[in-house]
Every structure is written in structure tokens, then in C-alpha cells.
Amino acid sequence: MKDSPLYKLASRAHKSQDTVIDVRGHRIGGDEIFMIAGPCAVESEEQIHQIAERISNLGIPFLRGGAHKPRTSPYNFQGLQEKGLELLRDVSNKYNLGIITEVMDLSLLDQVYPHTDILQIGSRNMKNYHFLKELGKTDKPILLKRGMDATIEEWLLAAEYILLGGNEEVILCERGIRTFDTSNRNTLDLAGLALAKELSHLPIISDPSQATGDRKLIEAASMASLAAGADGLMIEVHNNPEVALSDGPQSLFLNQLDEMLPSFERIATAVNKTCSWNKEPEVIKV
């Protein structure tokens, strides 16, 4: 696969140096460990403000939160939609946080675009190639989650669709794959993460929350991801996970994230990287 000509623009053969993407003064890739934290879904004004305030106080520069939620069951909570996007922009302005949220399909792109700094493409859409082509025409960074059944080559080819459109700011996200083992929600593919880092110049972050489905495993999975070469982490946290409307079991309590940061900092030091949450943020006014 190392000599594959298929994913030309995403490959190390095309660009040997790591791509580094600057978003609101923070670098994704290179020598900085990037951190994103927040709830699976925006549920209420009180919820998102409590979480955003805590994340901001920890120095974490980016908040994740779903406004449109793709759910397996049509009867489950589907997100606050446009109201959720407005709440994300409110907390971005109040706490000076960057925002990452998912855009589910092309019809929602115009609605989501003004409210986010990074457009997230979920696992289900990794093979929606027409959608990826259109995203290549946008001028915001794209976080591309690996499909739950995708090979490394398929993942990089999905990134190629975006790159071919002219958008060079693609961030890969390893979020676990579906295997025969049902003891975890998914299987965190550390070897795949390391291989993708070797094959591609694009920055890669890890989503240990989706990969494990269990808050007790997030610290270990995060540390392993950083040691394997991940450029950052995206971790689900909630002000009250036990009543969360989405992904409560894999969401950290707010104090847990605080307690884990020193462990992440030790791994960052070991791999000669700095931490985005220890960096003075750039003041952005929207």
C-alpha cells in the first residue's frame, strides 16, 4: 500500500512534510497536541454553557457539540438543530472557544457553515463521495472521521476527494472500527493510526470516546493514541453524563477531564510535543 498511486495528494510521496493547519491561532499537526472536548450533543443552553465554561477554564481551545445528530434509531434524540448551532456560536463568543460540529449532508452545509470553525464529517458519510467533492470547494478545515468499516486506503481515498476540490485543510480522525469483539463499542485501531501517519502528511487525531464507548477506558486510550503518533484528541465530556441524551456512558464528568490532562502532558513531553491547552489563545471576535 505504501506505493499505491491511488491517493496521490494525501500521500507522503506528494508531500513529505507534515501538513499543519492553523485554526484560531492553534496548530493542528506539527509539534503541538491539539485538544477538542465537549458533549456528543448540544441539549440545552444551561448544559452547553456549563461545559464550555469548564473547558475554557482548563485552557482547552476547542468545543465539540452536535446540533444535528445522526442516530441509528429515528426515535432517539436528533439534536436541537438550528437552535443548537446558535448556542454553539453563543458559547464561542462568550468563552473564546473554537467550534467543531458535524454537517450531515449537503442540504445543511449553508446552515452549519457560519457557526463552526471546523466542519466534521461523520463515520457514516466517509463514503459519501459526492458530498466530499462539494466539501472540497469550501474554505474551512474538514475533520474526516474514519468509517466504522473502512480500510486505511479507503479512508485516505476519502480525504483525496476533498483535497481534489482544492481544500487542503483535511484532518483525519481515528474513531474506532467495528470488529468481531463486542466488549467495547468499537476497536481503537492504534496500528492503523500509526500507519496512516506514516502514509499521509495529513494531521490525525483520535476520538477515544467513540472508539471505546466507556469513560473508564478513555484515559488509557488517549495516552496510547498520543504515543502512537496522534496529533490530538477529541473527547466527549458532559456536565451530567448519567442523564445525557446521547452517549452518556462514554462521556467524562467534567472533573475527570481535569484529572487526565497531566497524563496527556507527560505523553506529550515524551514525544517532544507541546499542548494546545497550555497555550495562550488568540482572541477572536465574531
Secondary structure, 3 states (H helix, E strand, C coil): CCCCCCCCCCECCCCCCCCCEEECCEEEECCEEEEEEECCECCCHHHHHHHHHHHHHHCCCEEECECCCCCCCCCCCCCCCHHHHHHHHHHHHHHCCEEEEECCCHHHHHHHHHHCCEEEECHHHCCCHHHHHHHCCCCCCEEEECCCCCCHHHHHHHHHHHHHCCCCCEEEEECCECCCCCCCCCECCHHHHHHHHHHECCCEEECHHHHHCCHHHHHHHHHHHHHHCCCEEEEEEECCHHHCCCCHHHCEEHHHHHHHHHHHHHHHHHCCCEEHHHCCCCCCCC
